[in-house]
Amino acid sequence: MDDISVYWGFSPLVGKCAMPSNLLFVYGTLRIGCAHSMAARLLSEADYLGPATVGGKLYRIADYPGLMPGPEGRVTGDLFRLTDADATLAWIDAYEEVTPDFPAPREYRRERMTVETGGGAVMAWVYVYTRDPEGLPSIVGGDFLLADEAQ
């Protein structure tokens, strides 16, 4: 991941780099190393680009985490390039319960965030926690997989 061109595509039509919408940052049950069937599905449908981080804090919601973006703290996760972004994001939206089929207020929302990689910063889709984290235990160090091992 030392070449940022892995993430950005040159657009000859506009003569500059275009921001792709096929990058996804995951930090919880969809990560490499998580023994969840949805993590295996994501790995089978996307290209793993490597570890990455985003700014914010991680909280334990139940047996899964929630990310609260912000300038304090770093959250560790994995960056993927989606080979069929529309199809993959559709099933992940359902998995994360952000589709209109689920009642509002929803627990998560999908948004674009700046993600730091070994090759520089990129924009990627991230599912962020939308509820008040008061009373939830924070995941010290911002890595769900390491926190899971510690318990």
ABEGO torsion letter per residue (X at the ends): XABAAAABBBBAAAGBBBBBAABBBBABAABBGBBBAAAAAAAAABBBAEBBBBBEBBBBABABBBBBBEABEBBBBBBBBBABAAAAAAAAAAAAGABAABBOBBABBBBBBBBBBAAEBBBBBBBBBABBABGBBBBBGGBAAAAAAAX
